C-alpha cells in the first residue's frame, strides 16, 4: 500500500462515507470524491457476468464526474425526486476491506457492503448488498475517491434504487 496511508486510514474513509450517507450529510459526502470521479453501478449481462463498459451496456447508476453526483444529491434533497420524497432511512455496513497499490500510485480498495433501507412512504424495508471497488488517490494529506464501482449482488429491485441505497 502507498507509504503515506495506512489500512486504518483507508478503512476510516470507507466507514466515514457510509456514515455520511446514513446521516444525509450530502456536502461532506460529496467532498470525499475527486472532481473527476466516476460513480458506477453496472447491471448484470448474465448470471455471473457484469456489464464492463458503461458506454455500451446497461447501468443502474452512472456518473462520469462529481458534477453528476452533485446534481443527483440536489434533486434528492430538494424534493423534486418523487422516489426520494420522503428520503428513506438507511444503514450502511462495510467490511472485508482489502487494499492493493496500483502502478499509478493510487489504491484499489475492495470491500463487501450491505445497506438496510426503510422506505417511510411505503412502510417497507429493503436490503441491498454487494461489493465495492474504490480507487483512492492522494490529495495532499487526504485520500479522495477517484472512482467507486458498486456491484449489486441482489439486483431484483422491486421499488427504487438511488445513490444513498448502495
Buried (B, 14 or more C-beta within 10 A) or exposed (E): EBEEBEEEBBBEBBBBBBBBBBEBEBEEBBEBBBEEBBBBBBBBEEEEEBBEEBEEBEBBBBBBBBEBBBEBBEBBBEEEBEBBEEBBBBBBEBEEBEBEEEEEEBBBBBBBBBBBBEBEEEEEEBEBBBBBBBBBBBEEEEBBBBBBBBBBEEBEEEEBBBBBBB
